């Protein structure tokens, strides 16, 4: 299958010398080039030259994301003259690689989610001097190309395990601690190289990372894979497919994330607890949700309001979300379903959905607010505020709007990490630690569609925060103290989440894997959910300072 | 384009009709609990979480209404069940939330236990009815052998000893036999049965009654077979009355619902009664709670349990908080056992009166009507307690039933071999 690489912008990069002329020696690369040239004589984009094959624009891959990963790794196959800098070179068995590629070109199958199984050993080396691999390295994506581990010479000290995946591919892994350390170093070194604008070094390192990642198992491999892809994109200036299409996809991914691990549920339940308590005694209440998505947060709150002492209030919900790609009114759909629920539980319900590209486009006047003596308002934001930090004035505008709303409570859930520092390397380091911890916590979850999709969900975040810049970089997470500062200077005071919220969180966590590993911490009245000692998600609640 | 998916509102229980204050109506709570149980058992974690969150908010263990506290006990039991479905051990969490009730169970001293039991007619009812029948049955016997299979660690006996002591024709010897496994469920005492026995013997001596106290190691899990064997080995001698007093103990004997694969005739309860019958006892008293907690289906069982255990919560609603807490802890233990445990761990397998009567008749026992003196004594006793307590006589089957606000609570029956 061919791919249309024209969809990727990126000027021809002069860092990459023209590959056609840089061929050295007789190598399988030559063979491959010949194969491709035979296949069609179409144009070769310069980028394609890097990656080594031709595409037809008529064929668009639907699994662009995964394919890009694959192609980045495939780029390692094309050795060029520039990476004479990597000292640790690893080589692959040429004949097997050839047949693998041949198979790829003639019979493409969409890669399954566990794409990281199909990594190819990276190659470095200035002159494409092929030697036998130390240890066993390659594995194929299909049965026909099951690699015989005995074909390569073994170097002492590496352990070899053979595993069979569910789709009966056989895979040979090399697992060694040493490689894990090298992997982290390679990641950091690559980021540093990018920071210093040494893109050729960075490129060499990213290829190494691909190979080293394969030698790891579990969370480390996945994290390294996502970070490697993101780094590659940054190096090659391949930005991820634009976000417009992605809203429904990211909603779906978030659903899977919701089911797989407790973070989103924790966010919802703790925020709901604060809202429920703030609404005590109020007869008419209004929730403005900046993060409507599928409305997963609200059924439980509505049910609790339905059963509270003194009977339920009149419940109004305003849901705000980005436009859907197919112009369907998905916010409306969500509202209808919530309305059905409200009817079933006898809660008077009113709903309005607002589509906005960015929260900063909102104005208080649009929201049809009613006087605060009549209607108590809560504003809720789960993982949305950080997206505003990329545009100047964004967050200030939104906080201004919140103040105009005069909510009795403003619940905020954000990732607990600083991924918004001015220095790329710092952001990279922080996020590497953060996502490693997050992926670690997913390791205990039995494999399922949900889990895989959750990992993709997180992978997209990684990709955005490493590969993008400027307004495109939306995953600008910050820590509680940073947010607290910002809220404080904007005229908000913290509203402590009570012990009920803590108890609820603890209780509900007990149901996830027995609560093993997760920890709930209270920090200045805010609740943090973390994995082992590392806090990952923070729920905080805010109210207006009287003076403002 | 992927269709948006939302937790379907129809999965949330639709609650009908009125609302009321004070933490919500019992029927709402019940419905939510049932839905939660279904969600847990079908591994629907997301719905279970949502329902537990709601339940936790509307039902607090220190809530004002007994319904809230009852629901809270059920929520803790459901949590316990949910957690035990997960193979890994759960770490001790906020010591705030998650304590298995068993840890909190109080160990009573004998005096405390006596006081505790006297708080409500729950046990007194059966004590009085049984003691009256026993006094009648042992009239004229020189020796009286009482086998006390009771949940309450012989709390019935001192009154009986007193009554016997005041009779004109006192028996020469009073033998009291108990089993040693009676201490696996609440209420728990803080002394050994040996000590308990010696206290009772001393008490009897102080009333000029000679008493022997025997402890037989025997367990409910095999239908007290060692006890029965012992009784067979030492059959009643001439002029000796054998009285078997079963006070809320027989429910612990496994029944068909524990081992559904075994043929129906092999119910251990039936085996016990059959072997008991073959000993030709002078009298058997059977006092049990009137509820069906045997279903294999969690939802059914939970519904039955909710519709029964609201009663003890309600009866103690007006008590002082310390006593009430103790009471509720005992009941919570039972609730947890019924809801969260399975297999041999689930010991609380209470059967209805109808079922027990059937068993007794099947095993050739005939019911005996309790005397009028007993009935008036019972009425007098009930008068000492809250207004909601009552009793009814069931003319069809010679049983006496203790009621709370009209609902059947405990039944007391007396049997002789026929």
HADDOCK unambig.tbl for C-alpha pairs under 7 A between the chains (distance, minus, plus):
assign (segid A and resid 248 and name CA) (segid B and resid 2 and name CA) 6.64 0.50 0.50
assign (segid A and resid 259 and name CA) (segid B and resid 46 and name CA) 6.52 0.50 0.50
assign (segid A and resid 294 and name CA) (segid B and resid 4 and name CA) 6.66 0.50 0.50
assign (segid A and resid 294 and name CA) (segid B and resid 5 and name CA) 6.57 0.50 0.50
assign (segid A and resid 294 and name CA) (segid B and resid 6 and name CA) 5.70 0.50 0.50
assign (segid A and resid 295 and name CA) (segid B and resid 6 and name CA) 6.89 0.50 0.50
assign (segid A and resid 296 and name CA) (segid B and resid 6 and name CA) 6.45 0.50 0.50
assign (segid A and resid 296 and name CA) (segid B and resid 7 and name CA) 6.72 0.50 0.50
assign (segid A and resid 300 and name CA) (segid B and resid 50 and name CA) 5.50 0.50 0.50
assign (segid A and resid 300 and name CA) (segid B and resid 54 and name CA) 6.25 0.50 0.50
assign (segid A and resid 303 and name CA) (segid B and resid 54 and name CA) 6.71 0.50 0.50
assign (segid A and resid 304 and name CA) (segid B and resid 54 and name CA) 5.13 0.50 0.50
assign (segid A and resid 304 and name CA) (segid B and resid 57 and name CA) 6.99 0.50 0.50
assign (segid A and resid 307 and name CA) (segid B and resid 24 and name CA) 5.83 0.50 0.50
assign (segid A and resid 307 and name CA) (segid B and resid 58 and name CA) 6.91 0.50 0.50
assign (segid A and resid 308 and name CA) (segid B and resid 23 and name CA) 6.28 0.50 0.50
assign (segid A and resid 308 and name CA) (segid B and resid 24 and name CA) 6.72 0.50 0.50
assign (segid A and resid 308 and name CA) (segid B and resid 58 and name CA) 6.45 0.50 0.50
assign (segid A and resid 309 and name CA) (segid B and resid 21 and name CA) 4.91 0.50 0.50
assign (segid A and resid 309 and name CA) (segid B and resid 22 and name CA) 5.62 0.50 0.50
assign (segid A and resid 309 and name CA) (segid B and resid 23 and name CA) 4.97 0.50 0.50
assign (segid A and resid 309 and name CA) (segid B and resid 24 and name CA) 6.37 0.50 0.50
assign (segid A and resid 310 and name CA) (segid B and resid 20 and name CA) 6.76 0.50 0.50
assign (segid A and resid 310 and name CA) (segid B and resid 21 and name CA) 4.91 0.50 0.50
assign (segid A and resid 311 and name CA) (segid B and resid 19 and name CA) 6.35 0.50 0.50
assign (segid A and resid 311 and name CA) (segid B and resid 20 and name CA) 6.85 0.50 0.50
assign (segid A and resid 311 and name CA) (segid B and resid 21 and name CA) 6.86 0.50 0.50
assign (segid A and resid 330 and name CA) (segid B and resid 4 and name CA) 6.87 0.50 0.50
assign (segid A and resid 337 and name CA) (segid B and resid 9 and name CA) 6.62 0.50 0.50
assign (segid A and resid 338 and name CA) (segid B and resid 9 and name CA) 6.80 0.50 0.50
assign (segid A and resid 340 and name CA) (segid B and resid 9 and name CA) 6.47 0.50 0.50
assign (segid A and resid 341 and name CA) (segid B and resid 9 and name CA) 4.53 0.50 0.50
assign (segid A and resid 341 and name CA) (segid B and resid 10 and name CA) 6.77 0.50 0.50
assign (segid A and resid 344 and name CA) (segid B and resid 14 and name CA) 4.81 0.50 0.50
assign (segid A and resid 344 and name CA) (segid B and resid 15 and name CA) 6.91 0.50 0.50
assign (segid A and resid 345 and name CA) (segid B and resid 14 and name CA) 5.11 0.50 0.50
assign (segid A and resid 345 and name CA) (segid B and resid 15 and name CA) 5.45 0.50 0.50
assign (segid A and resid 503 and name CA) (segid B and resid 96 and name CA) 6.78 0.50 0.50
assign (segid A and resid 503 and name CA) (segid B and resid 97 and name CA) 5.90 0.50 0.50
assign (segid A and resid 504 and name CA) (segid B and resid 53 and name CA) 6.71 0.50 0.50
assign (segid A and resid 506 and name CA) (segid B and resid 93 and name CA) 6.43 0.50 0.50
assign (segid A and resid 506 and name CA) (segid B and resid 94 and name CA) 6.21 0.50 0.50
assign (segid A and resid 507 and name CA) (segid B and resid 97 and name CA) 6.47 0.50 0.50
assign (segid A and resid 507 and name CA) (segid B and resid 98 and name CA) 6.92 0.50 0.50
assign (segid A and resid 508 and name CA) (segid B and resid 49 and name CA) 6.51 0.50 0.50
assign (segid A and resid 510 and name CA) (segid B and resid 83 and name CA) 6.72 0.50 0.50
assign (segid A and resid 510 and name CA) (segid B and resid 90 and name CA) 6.50 0.50 0.50
assign (segid A and resid 511 and name CA) (segid B and resid 82 and name CA) 6.66 0.50 0.50
assign (segid A and resid 511 and name CA) (segid B and resid 83 and name CA) 5.65 0.50 0.50
assign (segid A and resid 513 and name CA) (segid B and resid 86 and name CA) 6.39 0.50 0.50
assign (segid A and resid 513 and name CA) (segid B and resid 88 and name CA) 6.72 0.50 0.50
assign (segid A and resid 514 and name CA) (segid B and resid 83 and name CA) 6.06 0.50 0.50
assign (segid A and resid 514 and name CA) (segid B and resid 86 and name CA) 6.25 0.50 0.50
assign (segid A and resid 514 and name CA) (segid B and resid 88 and name CA) 5.95 0.50 0.50
assign (segid A and resid 514 and name CA) (segid B and resid 89 and name CA) 6.00 0.50 0.50
assign (segid A and resid 514 and name CA) (segid B and resid 90 and name CA) 4.27 0.50 0.50
assign (segid A and resid 515 and name CA) (segid B and resid 90 and name CA) 5.78 0.50 0.50
assign (segid A and resid 515 and name CA) (segid B and resid 91 and name CA) 6.45 0.50 0.50
assign (segid A and resid 516 and name CA) (segid B and resid 90 and name CA) 6.11 0.50 0.50
assign (segid A and resid 516 and name CA) (segid B and resid 91 and name CA) 6.04 0.50 0.50
